[in-house]
Amino acid sequence: MSSMALFLISFIMFFILGMPIASAMIISSFLYALNSGMGLAIMGTKMFTGLNNFALVAIPLFILTAEVMNRTSVADRIFKFCRDMVGYIPGGMGHVNITTSIIFAGMSGSAVADAGGIGHLAYQAMVDEGFDREFSASTTVASSTVGPIIPPSIPAVVYAMVANVSVGRLLFGGILPGLIMGLILMAYVYFYSLRHNGPRLEWQGWRYYLTHLLYSFISCILPLLTPAILLGGIYLGVVTTTEAAALAVLYALVLGILVYRTMKVKDFIESLKSVFVTSGSVLLVIPAAKCFSFVMTAENLQIKLYTLLTSFAGDSKFLVALCITILFLILGCLSDPNVNIMVFVPMILPILNAAGFDPVHAGICIIVIAMIGNITPPVGVVLMTTCSIEHLSMEQVCKKLWPFLVVLMIEVVILWAFPVIVTGIPNMLMK
């Protein structure tokens, strides 16, 4: 049996058997190396070089910031602020769900952290207000995609490492796309609620509204400064992205321990445990994808993919964008976004460069597409997480989820068509 056949058969078999994707990639890559006579040493080297990057230290720090915020009163304060701000619009708690995701995105960088943390709080509030469980869960799933777009962003760190672009430019490039994504989702919730007479908070006058909004804003103004600390240091050139992530962790701990006094030693230990598990699963994917990518390079699959796509798309930006969108949507349905970015971005970068795409623009588009795939069956990680937490079947949630997928694809079209949405802020702030 040829080495490539052994590699593909073993990987597909492990995938079907339900083995974690990182383990399947590593074992199948090792089998390829042994069968081809390369030996395992080269795979060990690839795994080491995959993790030997200072920027990756930001990933567990982003996750720890989110965990600390989740285990203090910060999540409740943010939720109350969003409730007082948009709870009176038709769609009520649906808008609260989305806006909390937008704000919490500036502290976590992870869709799973959003869905499993403040997303559960927003889901329960939607159900309590009268929304059906399926629509509430689908709103939570869709809004969680904003997390990895608005900085901080774990996929942005991974893409920057693979594509050799500035992490700071990618983080700033995700601000407008993330906000537009939130507005598009809110627009759908608004029209859905008008059509189905969705519940909302009872309007009690401008005086009542402004008073409560001011009080809730003051109560959460310190957590709202977290993204400013993160991005401000990067913009001023005082700190790197990793150092800014460390400052965000320190700031979150100061809020939890000294300001709000809700973070206990037990809570901090539990946060660390959660970080070890979550960041371990993310960081294991990177060396696994490095081995996987090496095998594909050794078999000249990158050249073959380049030839295939260029023969179809030529130098047409539209066709290249269409091919990339379809590719990452399909991949997103089957595996983790970080895996897809690590393995396939090096293959398509020459195609994107030849078509004239800015790497930061293309990177944000790819991350958005990958996150849409991440909430799509059959292996959408965020979808499965939400279904598990809220005790719903995937079929129940998907019935109300598909319109959200449609409006999110509108976002993708807008981003491909208008690069300035992505590149405007980085070009203005980081010349």
GUMAR-62118 format. One record per residue (C-alpha): x, y, z. Coordinates in nm, 3 decimals. Layout:
BEGIN
+---------+---------+---------+
|       X |       Y |       Z |
+---------+---------+---------+
|       X |       Y |       Z |
...
+---------+---------+---------+
END
This chain:
BEGIN
+---------+---------+---------+
|       X |       Y |       Z |
+---------+---------+---------+
|   0.000 |   0.000 |   0.000 |
|   0.132 |   0.345 |  -0.089 |
|   0.211 |   0.588 |   0.191 |
|  -0.055 |   0.834 |   0.073 |
|  -0.323 |   0.565 |   0.058 |
|  -0.233 |   0.453 |   0.410 |
|  -0.245 |   0.815 |   0.527 |
|  -0.590 |   0.885 |   0.378 |
|  -0.747 |   0.553 |   0.479 |
|  -0.622 |   0.577 |   0.837 |
|  -0.729 |   0.940 |   0.874 |
|  -1.079 |   0.876 |   0.735 |
|  -1.117 |   0.565 |   0.952 |
|  -1.011 |   0.750 |   1.269 |
|  -1.243 |   1.040 |   1.180 |
|  -1.542 |   0.808 |   1.129 |
|  -1.468 |   0.629 |   1.458 |
|  -1.497 |   0.962 |   1.638 |
|  -1.132 |   1.010 |   1.734 |
|  -1.040 |   1.372 |   1.815 |
|  -0.931 |   1.545 |   1.496 |
|  -0.585 |   1.633 |   1.631 |
|  -0.514 |   1.273 |   1.732 |
|  -0.635 |   1.144 |   1.396 |
|  -0.408 |   1.385 |   1.211 |
|  -0.101 |   1.304 |   1.420 |
|  -0.138 |   0.924 |   1.405 |
|  -0.213 |   0.916 |   1.031 |
|   0.085 |   1.149 |   0.968 |
|   0.311 |   0.924 |   1.176 |
|   0.193 |   0.619 |   0.979 |
|   0.276 |   0.804 |   0.657 |
|   0.626 |   0.888 |   0.784 |
|   0.695 |   0.529 |   0.890 |
|   0.563 |   0.375 |   0.568 |
|   0.754 |   0.620 |   0.347 |
|   1.082 |   0.562 |   0.529 |
|   1.112 |   0.921 |   0.654 |
|   1.110 |   0.818 |   1.018 |
|   0.929 |   0.984 |   1.308 |
|   1.201 |   1.239 |   1.386 |
|   1.089 |   1.470 |   1.106 |
|   0.733 |   1.471 |   1.241 |
|   0.862 |   1.557 |   1.587 |
|   1.051 |   1.849 |   1.437 |
|   0.740 |   1.971 |   1.255 |
|   0.534 |   1.951 |   1.574 |
|   0.795 |   2.149 |   1.767 |
|   0.826 |   2.422 |   1.503 |
|   0.446 |   2.447 |   1.490 |
|   0.431 |   2.547 |   1.857 |
|   0.758 |   2.741 |   1.869 |
|   0.589 |   3.078 |   1.822 |
|   0.560 |   3.346 |   2.091 |
|   0.231 |   3.475 |   1.948 |
|   0.059 |   3.147 |   2.043 |
|   0.100 |   3.232 |   2.413 |
|  -0.183 |   3.482 |   2.358 |
|  -0.433 |   3.198 |   2.305 |
|  -0.446 |   3.062 |   2.665 |
|  -0.431 |   3.420 |   2.793 |
|  -0.739 |   3.518 |   2.586 |
|  -0.920 |   3.211 |   2.720 |
|  -0.817 |   3.286 |   3.080 |
|  -0.951 |   3.642 |   3.049 |
|  -1.288 |   3.504 |   2.939 |
|  -1.290 |   3.244 |   3.218 |
|  -1.217 |   3.504 |   3.487 |
|  -1.489 |   3.732 |   3.349 |
|  -1.735 |   3.440 |   3.341 |
|  -1.668 |   3.345 |   3.704 |
|  -1.716 |   3.694 |   3.846 |
|  -2.015 |   3.926 |   3.838 |
|  -1.894 |   4.077 |   3.510 |
|  -2.118 |   3.861 |   3.291 |
|  -2.427 |   3.962 |   3.491 |
|  -2.334 |   4.330 |   3.473 |
|  -2.283 |   4.317 |   3.096 |
|  -2.610 |   4.131 |   3.051 |
|  -2.803 |   4.387 |   3.258 |
|  -2.648 |   4.674 |   3.060 |
|  -2.749 |   4.513 |   2.728 |
|  -3.095 |   4.438 |   2.865 |
|  -3.148 |   4.801 |   2.962 |
|  -3.006 |   4.921 |   2.628 |
|  -3.189 |   4.708 |   2.365 |
|  -3.445 |   4.501 |   2.556 |
|  -3.728 |   4.737 |   2.453 |
|  -3.678 |   4.692 |   2.077 |
|  -3.904 |   4.435 |   1.905 |
|  -3.706 |   4.117 |   1.955 |
|  -3.624 |   4.208 |   2.315 |
|  -3.401 |   3.941 |   2.466 |
|  -3.291 |   3.826 |   2.120 |
|  -3.115 |   4.160 |   2.075 |
|  -2.978 |   4.131 |   2.429 |
|  -2.835 |   3.790 |   2.338 |
|  -2.655 |   3.933 |   2.034 |
|  -2.526 |   4.252 |   2.200 |
|  -2.389 |   4.058 |   2.497 |
|  -2.201 |   3.840 |   2.249 |
|  -2.062 |   4.149 |   2.077 |
|  -1.940 |   4.299 |   2.405 |
|  -1.816 |   3.969 |   2.547 |
|  -1.632 |   3.910 |   2.219 |
|  -1.399 |   4.191 |   2.324 |
|  -1.293 |   3.980 |   2.623 |
|  -1.285 |   3.619 |   2.506 |
|  -1.194 |   3.560 |   2.139 |
|  -1.365 |   3.220 |   2.149 |
|  -1.706 |   3.119 |   2.013 |
|  -1.724 |   2.818 |   2.247 |
|  -1.649 |   3.039 |   2.550 |
|  -1.932 |   3.270 |   2.442 |
|  -2.183 |   2.990 |   2.383 |
|  -2.095 |   2.809 |   2.705 |
|  -2.066 |   3.120 |   2.922 |
|  -2.270 |   3.436 |   2.878 |
|  -2.459 |   3.271 |   2.589 |
|  -2.630 |   3.031 |   2.832 |
|  -2.739 |   3.325 |   3.048 |
|  -2.886 |   3.501 |   2.743 |
|  -3.055 |   3.180 |   2.624 |
|  -3.227 |   3.132 |   2.959 |
|  -3.344 |   3.494 |   2.959 |
|  -3.495 |   3.454 |   2.610 |
|  -3.685 |   3.143 |   2.719 |
|  -3.806 |   3.313 |   3.038 |
|  -3.935 |   3.609 |   2.834 |
|  -4.145 |   3.380 |   2.611 |
|  -3.928 |   3.285 |   2.311 |
|  -3.937 |   2.918 |   2.216 |
|  -3.631 |   2.714 |   2.311 |
|  -3.531 |   2.638 |   1.950 |
|  -3.519 |   3.004 |   1.842 |
|  -3.342 |   3.102 |   2.164 |
|  -3.075 |   2.836 |   2.108 |
|  -3.031 |   2.923 |   1.740 |
|  -2.986 |   3.291 |   1.831 |
|  -2.722 |   3.193 |   2.086 |
|  -2.541 |   2.975 |   1.830 |
|  -2.547 |   3.243 |   1.559 |
|  -2.439 |   3.527 |   1.788 |
|  -2.143 |   3.326 |   1.919 |
|  -1.979 |   3.353 |   1.575 |
|  -1.907 |   3.718 |   1.653 |
|  -1.661 |   3.616 |   1.927 |
|  -1.368 |   3.514 |   1.704 |
|  -1.418 |   3.813 |   1.470 |
|  -1.406 |   4.105 |   1.713 |
|  -1.067 |   4.124 |   1.888 |
|  -0.927 |   3.942 |   2.073 |
|  -0.949 |   3.651 |   1.829 |
|  -0.789 |   3.308 |   1.858 |
|  -0.835 |   3.221 |   1.486 |
|  -0.674 |   3.556 |   1.397 |
|  -0.363 |   3.461 |   1.595 |
|  -0.349 |   3.123 |   1.417 |
|  -0.401 |   3.280 |   1.073 |
|  -0.137 |   3.547 |   1.140 |
|   0.114 |   3.278 |   1.230 |
|   0.041 |   3.072 |   0.919 |
|   0.015 |   3.361 |   0.672 |
|   0.300 |   3.561 |   0.828 |
|   0.096 |   3.879 |   0.867 |
|   0.063 |   4.123 |   1.156 |
|  -0.158 |   3.998 |   1.440 |
|  -0.239 |   4.358 |   1.527 |
|  -0.365 |   4.436 |   1.175 |
|  -0.587 |   4.127 |   1.183 |
|  -0.730 |   4.219 |   1.523 |
|  -0.810 |   4.574 |   1.415 |
|  -0.944 |   4.441 |   1.084 |
|  -1.207 |   4.236 |   1.266 |
|  -1.373 |   4.528 |   1.445 |
|  -1.607 |   4.655 |   1.169 |
|  -1.692 |   4.308 |   1.027 |
|  -1.786 |   4.191 |   1.377 |
|  -2.009 |   4.492 |   1.441 |
|  -2.177 |   4.456 |   1.100 |
|  -2.233 |   4.087 |   1.170 |
|  -2.406 |   4.177 |   1.495 |
|  -2.628 |   4.437 |   1.324 |
|  -2.730 |   4.191 |   1.051 |
|  -2.825 |   3.930 |   1.311 |
|  -3.023 |   4.190 |   1.507 |
|  -3.206 |   4.293 |   1.189 |
|  -3.321 |   3.934 |   1.135 |
|  -3.432 |   3.898 |   1.499 |
|  -3.624 |   4.227 |   1.466 |
|  -3.823 |   4.117 |   1.160 |
|  -3.874 |   3.766 |   1.300 |
|  -4.021 |   3.914 |   1.618 |
|  -4.250 |   4.149 |   1.426 |
|  -4.381 |   3.857 |   1.223 |
|  -4.426 |   3.622 |   1.520 |
|  -4.523 |   3.887 |   1.777 |
|  -4.209 |   3.821 |   1.978 |
|  -4.190 |   3.940 |   2.340 |
|  -4.001 |   4.249 |   2.452 |
|  -3.969 |   4.457 |   2.768 |
|  -4.252 |   4.697 |   2.842 |
|  -4.162 |   5.056 |   2.755 |
|  -4.188 |   5.281 |   3.063 |
|  -4.079 |   5.615 |   2.923 |
|  -3.755 |   5.788 |   2.835 |
|  -3.680 |   5.897 |   3.193 |
|  -3.698 |   5.541 |   3.322 |
|  -3.498 |   5.410 |   3.023 |
|  -3.213 |   5.661 |   3.045 |
|  -3.185 |   5.636 |   3.424 |
|  -3.156 |   5.256 |   3.425 |
|  -2.925 |   5.258 |   3.122 |
|  -2.692 |   5.505 |   3.293 |
|  -2.679 |   5.304 |   3.617 |
|  -2.614 |   4.975 |   3.437 |
|  -2.350 |   5.138 |   3.216 |
|  -2.166 |   5.276 |   3.519 |
|  -2.180 |   4.933 |   3.686 |
|  -2.001 |   4.766 |   3.393 |
|  -1.782 |   5.048 |   3.263 |
|  -1.464 |   4.887 |   3.398 |
|  -1.514 |   4.553 |   3.215 |
|  -1.601 |   4.747 |   2.899 |
|  -1.251 |   4.896 |   2.909 |
|  -1.091 |   4.552 |   2.854 |
|  -1.088 |   4.575 |   2.470 |
|  -0.954 |   4.931 |   2.497 |
|  -0.663 |   4.810 |   2.710 |
|  -0.595 |   4.524 |   2.470 |
|  -0.609 |   4.725 |   2.147 |
|  -0.480 |   5.051 |   2.290 |
|  -0.148 |   4.900 |   2.391 |
|  -0.107 |   4.740 |   2.049 |
|  -0.198 |   5.063 |   1.867 |
|   0.044 |   5.271 |   2.072 |
|   0.318 |   5.016 |   2.011 |
|   0.377 |   4.978 |   2.385 |
|   0.309 |   4.603 |   2.394 |
|   0.288 |   4.308 |   2.158 |
|  -0.036 |   4.113 |   2.115 |
|   0.080 |   3.849 |   2.363 |
|   0.181 |   4.110 |   2.621 |
|  -0.154 |   4.286 |   2.572 |
|  -0.330 |   3.954 |   2.638 |
|  -0.134 |   3.919 |   2.963 |
|  -0.239 |   4.271 |   3.064 |
|  -0.602 |   4.179 |   2.992 |
|  -0.572 |   3.878 |   3.226 |
|  -0.419 |   4.097 |   3.498 |
|  -0.694 |   4.357 |   3.454 |
|  -0.966 |   4.089 |   3.475 |
|  -0.811 |   3.951 |   3.795 |
|  -0.793 |   4.299 |   3.949 |
|  -1.162 |   4.350 |   3.872 |
|  -1.262 |   4.011 |   4.011 |
|  -1.043 |   4.014 |   4.325 |
|  -1.001 |   4.378 |   4.427 |
|  -1.287 |   4.575 |   4.270 |
|  -1.591 |   4.344 |   4.269 |
|  -1.447 |   4.093 |   4.521 |
|  -1.632 |   3.802 |   4.367 |
|  -1.330 |   3.597 |   4.253 |
|  -1.235 |   3.339 |   4.515 |
|  -0.929 |   3.113 |   4.515 |
|  -1.152 |   2.820 |   4.423 |
|  -1.291 |   3.015 |   4.124 |
|  -0.941 |   3.098 |   4.003 |
|  -0.831 |   2.734 |   4.027 |
|  -1.140 |   2.627 |   3.832 |
|  -1.061 |   2.893 |   3.572 |
|  -0.708 |   2.756 |   3.533 |
|  -0.841 |   2.401 |   3.497 |
|  -1.078 |   2.514 |   3.223 |
|  -0.797 |   2.704 |   3.048 |
|  -0.572 |   2.397 |   3.052 |
|  -0.841 |   2.185 |   2.890 |
|  -0.960 |   2.441 |   2.634 |
|  -0.622 |   2.582 |   2.532 |
|  -0.474 |   2.232 |   2.533 |
|  -0.728 |   2.119 |   2.276 |
|  -0.663 |   2.429 |   2.064 |
|  -0.284 |   2.415 |   2.085 |
|  -0.273 |   2.040 |   2.016 |
|  -0.441 |   2.110 |   1.685 |
|  -0.151 |   2.332 |   1.571 |
|   0.131 |   2.071 |   1.573 |
|  -0.115 |   1.814 |   1.437 |
|  -0.205 |   2.043 |   1.149 |
|   0.166 |   2.110 |   1.090 |
|   0.227 |   1.736 |   1.042 |
|  -0.081 |   1.707 |   0.821 |
|   0.028 |   2.002 |   0.610 |
|   0.379 |   1.853 |   0.573 |
|   0.233 |   1.531 |   0.431 |
|   0.025 |   1.726 |   0.180 |
|   0.333 |   1.925 |   0.079 |
|   0.541 |   1.609 |   0.042 |
|   0.276 |   1.469 |  -0.194 |
|   0.260 |   1.799 |  -0.391 |
|  -0.109 |   1.839 |  -0.304 |
|  -0.061 |   2.212 |  -0.257 |
|   0.059 |   2.246 |  -0.617 |
|  -0.226 |   2.027 |  -0.740 |
|  -0.485 |   2.234 |  -0.552 |
|  -0.328 |   2.555 |  -0.684 |
|  -0.341 |   2.419 |  -1.040 |
|  -0.702 |   2.303 |  -0.998 |
|  -0.830 |   2.633 |  -0.860 |
|  -0.637 |   2.854 |  -1.101 |
|  -0.756 |   2.647 |  -1.398 |
|  -1.113 |   2.711 |  -1.288 |
|  -1.095 |   3.064 |  -1.146 |
|  -0.802 |   3.208 |  -1.339 |
|  -0.727 |   3.557 |  -1.209 |
|  -1.095 |   3.641 |  -1.149 |
|  -1.138 |   3.777 |  -0.797 |
|  -1.504 |   3.675 |  -0.795 |
|  -1.435 |   3.311 |  -0.883 |
|  -1.141 |   3.288 |  -0.641 |
|  -1.358 |   3.427 |  -0.360 |
|  -1.638 |   3.184 |  -0.454 |
|  -1.402 |   2.884 |  -0.451 |
|  -1.248 |   2.984 |  -0.117 |
|  -1.592 |   3.039 |   0.035 |
|  -1.722 |   2.699 |  -0.076 |
|  -1.401 |   2.525 |   0.036 |
|  -1.402 |   2.668 |   0.389 |
|  -1.778 |   2.624 |   0.433 |
|  -1.744 |   2.254 |   0.356 |
|  -1.434 |   2.220 |   0.575 |
|  -1.603 |   2.411 |   0.857 |
|  -1.890 |   2.162 |   0.860 |
|  -1.642 |   1.879 |   0.923 |
|  -1.363 |   2.007 |   1.147 |
|  -1.236 |   2.282 |   1.376 |
|  -1.173 |   2.626 |   1.217 |
|  -0.818 |   2.640 |   1.352 |
|  -0.739 |   2.307 |   1.184 |
|  -0.874 |   2.433 |   0.853 |
|  -0.675 |   2.755 |   0.878 |
|  -0.352 |   2.573 |   0.968 |
|  -0.379 |   2.312 |   0.692 |
|  -0.539 |   2.491 |   0.399 |
|  -0.440 |   2.858 |   0.426 |
|  -0.078 |   2.785 |   0.321 |
|  -0.219 |   2.613 |   0.012 |
|  -0.445 |   2.896 |  -0.097 |
|  -0.223 |   3.193 |  -0.009 |
|  -0.047 |   3.186 |  -0.351 |
|  -0.390 |   3.186 |  -0.519 |
|  -0.510 |   3.481 |  -0.310 |
|  -0.189 |   3.674 |  -0.376 |
|  -0.211 |   3.605 |  -0.750 |
|  -0.570 |   3.733 |  -0.754 |
|  -0.465 |   4.053 |  -0.576 |
|  -0.633 |   4.000 |  -0.237 |
|  -0.489 |   4.176 |   0.066 |
|  -0.384 |   3.900 |   0.313 |
|  -0.556 |   4.077 |   0.605 |
|  -0.878 |   4.119 |   0.405 |
|  -0.870 |   3.756 |   0.292 |
|  -0.787 |   3.642 |   0.645 |
|  -1.091 |   3.804 |   0.805 |
|  -1.315 |   3.670 |   0.526 |
|  -1.177 |   3.318 |   0.579 |
|  -1.224 |   3.341 |   0.957 |
|  -1.587 |   3.455 |   0.914 |
|  -1.656 |   3.169 |   0.670 |
|  -1.484 |   2.919 |   0.900 |
|  -1.699 |   3.035 |   1.192 |
|  -2.017 |   2.994 |   0.986 |
|  -1.903 |   2.640 |   0.913 |
|  -1.842 |   2.597 |   1.286 |
|  -2.216 |   2.634 |   1.357 |
|  -2.323 |   2.410 |   1.068 |
|  -2.400 |   2.035 |   1.098 |
|  -2.275 |   1.767 |   1.115 |
|  -1.968 |   1.862 |   1.323 |
|  -2.030 |   2.226 |   1.412 |
|  -1.850 |   2.250 |   1.748 |
|  -2.043 |   2.554 |   1.872 |
|  -2.374 |   2.403 |   1.758 |
|  -2.298 |   2.078 |   1.943 |
|  -2.187 |   2.269 |   2.255 |
|  -2.509 |   2.472 |   2.268 |
|  -2.728 |   2.166 |   2.204 |
|  -2.551 |   1.982 |   2.486 |
|  -2.579 |   2.268 |   2.737 |
|  -2.943 |   2.348 |   2.658 |
|  -3.051 |   1.980 |   2.623 |
|  -3.181 |   2.014 |   2.268 |
|  -3.128 |   1.792 |   1.966 |
|  -2.934 |   1.924 |   1.668 |
|  -3.243 |   1.880 |   1.451 |
|  -3.450 |   2.104 |   1.680 |
|  -3.199 |   2.388 |   1.671 |
|  -3.126 |   2.360 |   1.298 |
|  -3.492 |   2.423 |   1.210 |
|  -3.456 |   2.779 |   1.339 |
|  -3.085 |   2.820 |   1.259 |
|  -3.085 |   2.813 |   0.878 |
|  -3.219 |   3.174 |   0.834 |
|  -2.930 |   3.293 |   1.052 |
|  -2.690 |   3.107 |   0.821 |
|  -2.842 |   3.290 |   0.524 |
|  -2.795 |   3.635 |   0.679 |
|  -2.441 |   3.546 |   0.784 |
|  -2.364 |   3.453 |   0.424 |
|  -2.485 |   3.802 |   0.326 |
|  -2.211 |   3.930 |   0.558 |
|  -1.955 |   3.718 |   0.369 |
|  -2.064 |   3.864 |   0.034 |
|  -2.038 |   4.218 |   0.175 |
|  -1.688 |   4.154 |   0.310 |
|  -1.556 |   4.008 |  -0.017 |
|  -1.712 |   4.294 |  -0.215 |
|  -1.591 |   4.581 |   0.005 |
|  -1.236 |   4.519 |   0.135 |
|  -1.226 |   4.862 |   0.300 |
|  -1.457 |   4.728 |   0.573 |
|  -1.169 |   4.507 |   0.683 |
|  -0.863 |   4.708 |   0.584 |
|  -0.991 |   5.058 |   0.666 |
|  -0.914 |   5.064 |   1.039 |
|  -0.576 |   4.882 |   1.015 |
|  -0.462 |   5.113 |   0.734 |
|  -0.569 |   5.418 |   0.931 |
|  -0.418 |   5.318 |   1.266 |
|  -0.119 |   5.100 |   1.172 |
|   0.051 |   5.262 |   0.874 |
+---------+---------+---------+
END
